[in-house]
Amino acid sequence: MAESMLGLKRSHRCAELGEANIGQNVTVMGWVQKSRNKGGIIFVDLRDRSGLLQIIFEESDCGEESFAKAEKLRSEFVVAVTGHVEARSGGANENLATGAIEVRAESMRILSESETPPFPIEENSRTKEELRLKYRYLDLRRPDMQRNLMLRSKIAILTRQFLAEEGFFEIETPTLINSSPEGARDYLVPSRVHPGSFYALPQSPQLFKQLLMCSGYDRYFQLARCYRDEDLRADRQPEFTQIDMELSFVDVDDVIDVNERLLHKLFKEILNVEIPQPIQRMTWQDAMDRYGSDKPDLRVGMEIQNVSDVVKDCEFVVFKGALEHGGTVRGINAEGQGAMPRKKIDALVEFAKGYGAKGLAYVAIQEDGSIKSSFAKFMTDEQMAALIAAMSGKPGDLLLFAADKFKTVCDVLGSLRLEIAKQLDLLKKDDFKFLWVTEFPLLEYSEEEGRFMAMHHPFTMPMDEDWHLIDSDPGAVRAKAYDIVLNGTELGGGSVRIHQNDIQSKMFEVLGLTAEEAQDKFGYLLEAFKYGVPPHAGLAYGLDRVAMLMGGCDSIREVIAFPKVKDASCLMTKAPTPVDAKQLEELGIEVSKADETEA
């Protein structure tokens, strides 16, 4: 039967005790990890958020009543124990923070009993994620999950401290806003008092933080909740948190400077990792050319080499065909993998096909200098030698080539280099390689829409030296946009914003928006820009992604207290769920059921 805490106060958390506390009387509270009755003496491992502590119950110390209670203890009972700290009698447990001590119980109260949990509350659980998420409140008791959420909390607290010291104001922006069709799909919220009208949940605070710059607040930040109705993956959720900031009277270097110092503080104070300053920068074009990705993972080499000029005169139809159709031929050197079995090479070919490749060409250089190749018979010895030299190939290397349109080749080789790195266990989670990717294209052409679209958003400032190309070659205009990348993951991104009416109007025109459409979608921002707007720029991090990488996790679900699964549902609360007909009637909404024959 559960007992009251009346008159009892906790003196310490479990793992706050150490050898310095030997001889002291203490009161600790927590969950029973496990209990072992050795006949006349009961050992209990007590757990709270700080860690584990061994409690010893002997009837001569704690009395008959408390000893009888101790005999009943099972996993996840919640107890309060008063006793005195002493050196561990059976020798220190070096694997435990409190391994040099134990608490000899003098009294105990059972504050709450527990049924047998559906899975063990233990570190590095092998329980299926679906079951863990169904009982998330139990999963969150596990030490590794608690470490993850405490790390996330430290990131948030230190970020607030740092930005406050840098002169930023924390200002909240609305979460019920007007819907914008640009970008990902909005989550819509019906209005009861405005029948037939809807709010949207914000995908980001973008326009509001720009308005704050118009309002003269100079430096703003917010840990902002954001919502996007899009397909999920390991580093994406329908609701997430941004570390969002905006600064006035700045350019690219100013934003990068303050954020490099923020990242330095977070990694030094939380992980004791020194981030080299300044962080390396690379243009978008260089990143695509060298790594096939705008978020390259620098923990591994295998840079992509353009060999189009080297193979332009060869008779290999795959290479010839790609070049004749305006494509490119590029390759990577998997050093030391020349002896890779044909079966594994074939598996890499199938992997590449998943990213759009029609196939892969390869040259395996043997230790004696001879080669095995899928296309050697179509090349002269001189052409093959020139190709190997262009790839810096040497005995023992495996050269892999893709030939197609630039984007396809980038997708294929960019993904292939990471797959090989995974197979070779080269991607160490505690090896942090940062990179700024800069000078993104301002626009990208959508075949589906038949028009240019903003690569980031329509308020991104073009590079001054490229603006003259906006009519003649809009795809060549670069943006004052920048992403911060860590180990192949985009941690955050931002840009300098447009603050001149003529440039903003031209941007809308290029994006296919009439003046009326622009006014309808963004009128309040454009109106504000009539009254004196400072040059401004900003950046937003995905807090979940930052915590995921700092915690060495594989998914952001491991650093979010109550995440959704792939279909954006919550296994614990069953959300989303149908609502009462009366609620729908109040909102003027009627739900039509899909025809089962069409489902």
C-alpha positions, 0 to 999 in steps of 0.5 A: 500500500502506498504511503505518504511523504508527510514530514519527509524531505529528500536530502540528495539525489542518488548519484550526488552521493560519494565518499565525501558523504560517508558517515552522513544520514541521508534521505533518497527517493527513486525507483527500484531498478532491481532487488536481491534478497540474499537471506537476512540481507536485501540489496536494492539498486535505487535509480533516479535521474542522476544514476544508481545507488545501492541500498542495504536492508538488514532487519537489525538496522531498519527494523522489522516493519521496513525489512518486511516492506523491503522483501516486497520490493519489485522493479519500478516501485517508488520508495523513500529511504533514510539511512547512513552512507558507508563505504561499500562492503563488497569492494568498489564497483568501478562501473558505477558513479556511486560504486565506492559507497552504499546506504544502510537503510534505517527506514523506508516508505513505499510511495508507489507500487508498480505492475511489471513493466512491459519491457526492462527499464535499462540502458541500450534497450533492445525493445522494439521502438513501437513498444517503447513509444507506446509506453514512452513515459517508461522509456523516458526513465531509461538512463540513456534517454534521460541523458539525451533530454538533459543534454537537450536542456543544457543546449537550450539553457546555454544558447539562451545565456549566450545570445542574451549576453550577445544582446539578443532579446527573446521574443515569442511570435504567434503560433496561429498565423495565416496560411502560405502556400509556399514551401511545405504543407501547412497544418491548418486550424479551423476558426470557430468565430470565423466560420470557413476560415483557418489559421495555419501553424507556423513552418517557421517564424520567418516573416515575424522575425523580419517584422521585428527587425522593422520594429527596431529590436536589432537582435531577436531569438526564440526557441520556436515550435514549428510545424510542417505537414511532410513525410518523416525520416530520421531527422524530421518530425511534423513538429520540431523546435528551432533555435531561431535568430535575426540580426539587423545591420549585418552581412554574412560574416557577422551572422557566421561570426556570432554562430561560430562562437555559439557552437564553440560554447555549446561543444566546449561546455557540454562535450569538452570538444574544441571546434576549430575557429574559424569553421571551414567554408565552401561554396555550394558549387564546390560542395556539389563538385567535390562531394555530390551534396550540399551537406557534405560529410567531411569525416571521409575523403573520397572526393569526386573527380570530374574525368569528362575531359579524360574520357571524351575520346574513348569508345565506351558507349556509357561515357560517350552517351552521357557526354553527348547529351550534356552530361558528365562523367565523374568518379570516386577512389575507394582507396585500399578496396581494390580487392573487393569481391565482385559480389560486393561491387555488384551490391554497390551497383544496385545501391547506386541504381536506387539513386538514379544510376543506370549502372556503375563502371569500375576499375579495380587496381590489383596490388601487382598493378594489373586491373580488373575493369567493367569497361577496359576493352573499350579504352586504349592502354593510354586512355586507361592510364590517363584515367587512373592518373586523373583519379590518383589511383594506385595499387590496391584502389577501387575506382567507381564511375557514374555517367549521367546528368550532373544532378544524377551523378552527384546524387549517386556518387555523393550517396555511394561515398557515404555507403562505402564509408559506413561499410568501412566504419569510417563515420565515427560519431565523436568526430565532429567535422563542421562546414559552412556551405555558402553561395547557394543558387538563388533559384531552382527550376521546377519541371513540375511547376514549369517555373523558377522557385526560391531555393530557400525562400523569396526573401533571400538577398541575391549576391550583388555581383550576380543580380544583373543576370536575373533576366538573362540567366536567373539560374546562375544568380547566387544567393547570400545564403549559408548553411551550417553542416555537421557530419553530413547533416544540415544543422541550420541555415539562413540568409541575408534578407532582401530589404529593398522594394525594387529587388523584392518586387523583381523576385516576386516577378521571377517567381511568377507572382503578380503584384496582386498575388504578392500583396495577397500573400505577403501584404503585411510584410510589404506594407511594413517595408514602406516605413524604413527597414534595416538591412537584416539577416538570420539563421535557424538551427534545428535544436533536435538535430543539434541534440541528436548529433551531440548525443551520438543518436541515430534519430531525433526521436531519441532527443524528443520527449514525445515524438511522432512515428512515420505517419505523424501519429503518436503511439502513446496518445493515439493522436490524431483521433476523430473528434465529436460531431458537436465539435465539428458542428461548432466549427462548421466542418463536415468530414466525408468518409473515403470510399472503402473501395478506393482505399 
